Amino acid sequence: MARYKLLFKKSVARDLRGIRKKDVQRILKRIKALADDPHPDGCEKLTDQEHYRVRQGSYRVVYEVKDDVLVIISVRIVHRREVYR
């Protein structure tokens, strides 16, 4: 299976600024794993959207998968209480 390319929107850097360094490292490790398997266990498709979400502790990584060009675009990283607002 081919490895996906990871792309980040500029807003992701803003999302990561407010998160503790230890949690940021775990989140980035989880995102890197998506390059090998974009639909891991625990991944859920969001209703009425072309986005998926994966949990990492109290945070949710919302991302989009474009299979035709093998690209994963990370859209948002937010605390679970704020992710669906």
C-alpha positions in Angstrom: 0.0 0.0 0.0 1.3 3.5 -0.9 2.1 6.0 1.8 -0.1 9.1 1.9 1.3 12.6 1.9 0.4 14.7 5.0 -0.7 18.4 4.5 -1.7 20.8 7.2 -3.9 23.9 6.9 -2.4 27.0 8.5 -5.1 26.9 11.2 -3.6 23.7 12.6 -0.5 25.5 13.8 -2.8 27.9 15.6 -4.7 25.0 17.1 -1.5 23.4 18.4 -0.2 26.6 20.1 -2.6 26.3 23.0 -1.9 22.7 23.7 0.7 21.4 26.2 4.0 20.2 24.5 3.6 16.6 25.7 0.1 16.4 24.2 1.3 18.0 20.9 4.0 15.3 20.5 1.3 12.6 20.9 -1.0 14.3 18.5 1.7 14.6 15.9 2.7 11.0 16.3 -1.0 10.0 15.7 -1.2 12.2 12.6 2.0 10.6 11.2 0.5 7.2 11.6 -2.3 8.3 9.3 0.1 8.4 6.4 0.3 4.6 6.6 -3.3 3.9 7.5 -5.8 6.8 6.9 -8.7 4.8 8.4 -7.3 3.2 11.6 -9.4 1.6 14.3 -11.4 4.3 16.1 -11.7 6.5 13.0 -15.2 7.8 12.4 -16.6 9.6 9.4 -18.4 12.8 10.3 -22.0 13.1 9.4 -22.8 15.1 6.2 -19.1 15.9 5.6 -16.2 14.4 3.8 -14.1 14.6 7.0 -13.0 11.9 9.4 -12.0 12.2 13.0 -9.6 10.3 15.2 -9.1 10.6 19.0 -5.9 11.3 20.7 -6.5 11.6 24.5 -8.9 14.5 25.1 -8.2 15.9 21.6 -9.8 15.2 18.2 -8.0 15.4 14.9 -10.4 16.2 12.1 -9.0 15.4 8.7 -9.9 14.8 5.0 -8.6 11.9 2.9 -8.2 12.4 -0.9 -7.7 8.8 -2.2 -7.3 9.8 -5.8 -4.0 11.7 -5.1 -3.0 10.0 -1.8 -3.2 13.1 0.3 -4.4 13.6 3.9 -5.3 17.1 4.8 -5.4 17.8 8.6 -8.2 20.3 9.1 -8.5 20.9 12.9 -7.1 19.8 16.2 -9.4 20.7 19.1 -10.3 19.7 22.6 -13.2 17.2 22.6 -15.6 19.7 24.3 -15.2 22.2 21.4 -14.7 20.1 18.3 -18.2 19.9 17.0 -19.3 23.5 17.6 
